[in-house]
Structures are given as structure tokens and as C-alpha cells.
Amino acid sequence: MEQQKKNRQKNYQYKMTINVNMAIGIIKEDLIHMALEDNTEKREVIFKAIIQAIANNIVPIRENRHYPRSKKHPAIKYPITKKRSY
């Protein structure tokens, strides 16, 4: 919520949204640490860190971005090395 207010102040050209791929990766790693922690204060710190990390990974929503797809060789259809992930 606070991050959305900060983003409004930055006057981005496009509307921004959370990068879902990065959010899943962050949650996948840090939620386990939070669940295993016995101390509730440390849990809160970890939870706030998760929220902050997710809020920092934002991407623009660009309207009318529908380009024709080119036919590629099936072996390089989904190159793992080119995907941005956590």
C-alpha cells in the first residue's frame, strides 16, 4: 500500500504492477524461513522484508502491445537462459 503511494508520486509514464514471476520466487524462498521461525518478532521482520521485496519489483503495463509472433525452431521456443526469474 505504501509502495503504491510512492509510485504515484514518481509519475510513471505507464501504470505499474507487481512482477508476478519475481513475487513467486521471493515468496517461495522467504515464506519457508518465516514459517520455520519461532520468534514472532522475527516473523514480522521477515514478512515486512517479503512485502518490501515484492513491492520493489514492479513492471509497466503497456497498452496495445500485441505484436505478431514469429515462428521459431521448437528447440529454442522457450529459452530458459533468457527468462528473468528469481
Secondary structure as UniProt FT lines:
FT   HELIX           2..10
FT   STRAND          15..18
FT   HELIX           20..36
FT   HELIX           40..56
FT   STRAND          58..61
FT   TURN            63..64
FT   HELIX           74..76
FT   HELIX           80..82
//
